[in-house]
């Protein structure tokens, strides 16, 4: 089984974790990032280039990463990939949003 505090593998019969000293839980939890965090991170990386598709990929990355982080927290873990997916998704949403806004302004001013 894995320690709920530090995430390291410990003996199934352990009463306390030999790594961090926290009492062992009877619930068996596997460490690692949930699939949603990984998917959110990958889509957030892709959204850097494909965000031009009406900001849909960055928004999807934010939603998947947030849901993955929520599930990871519920299982007692923190997912760095989920957090990175959120940050990159938010930054690309802002970038592409400003890009589209400036494009609309330029088109409106040159159409006169």
Secondary structure in CASP SS format (residue, H / E / C, confidence):
PFRMAT SS
TARGET T0000
AUTHOR 0000-0000-0000
METHOD secondary structure of the structure
MODEL  1
X C 1.00
X E 1.00
X C 1.00
X C 1.00
X C 1.00
X C 1.00
X C 1.00
X C 1.00
X E 1.00
X C 1.00
X C 1.00
X C 1.00
X C 1.00
X C 1.00
X C 1.00
X E 1.00
X C 1.00
X C 1.00
X C 1.00
X C 1.00
X C 1.00
X C 1.00
X E 1.00
X C 1.00
X C 1.00
X C 1.00
X C 1.00
X C 1.00
X C 1.00
X C 1.00
X C 1.00
X C 1.00
X C 1.00
X C 1.00
X H 1.00
X H 1.00
X H 1.00
X H 1.00
X H 1.00
X H 1.00
X H 1.00
X H 1.00
X H 1.00
X H 1.00
X H 1.00
X H 1.00
X H 1.00
X H 1.00
X H 1.00
X H 1.00
X C 1.00
X C 1.00
X C 1.00
X C 1.00
X C 1.00
X H 1.00
X H 1.00
X H 1.00
X H 1.00
X H 1.00
X H 1.00
X H 1.00
X H 1.00
X H 1.00
X H 1.00
X H 1.00
X H 1.00
X H 1.00
X H 1.00
X H 1.00
X H 1.00
X H 1.00
X H 1.00
X H 1.00
X C 1.00
X C 1.00
X C 1.00
X C 1.00
X C 1.00
X H 1.00
X H 1.00
X H 1.00
X H 1.00
X H 1.00
X H 1.00
X H 1.00
X H 1.00
X H 1.00
X H 1.00
X H 1.00
X H 1.00
X H 1.00
X H 1.00
X H 1.00
X H 1.00
X H 1.00
X H 1.00
X H 1.00
X H 1.00
X H 1.00
X H 1.00
X H 1.00
X H 1.00
X H 1.00
X H 1.00
X H 1.00
X H 1.00
X H 1.00
X H 1.00
X H 1.00
X C 1.00
X C 1.00
END
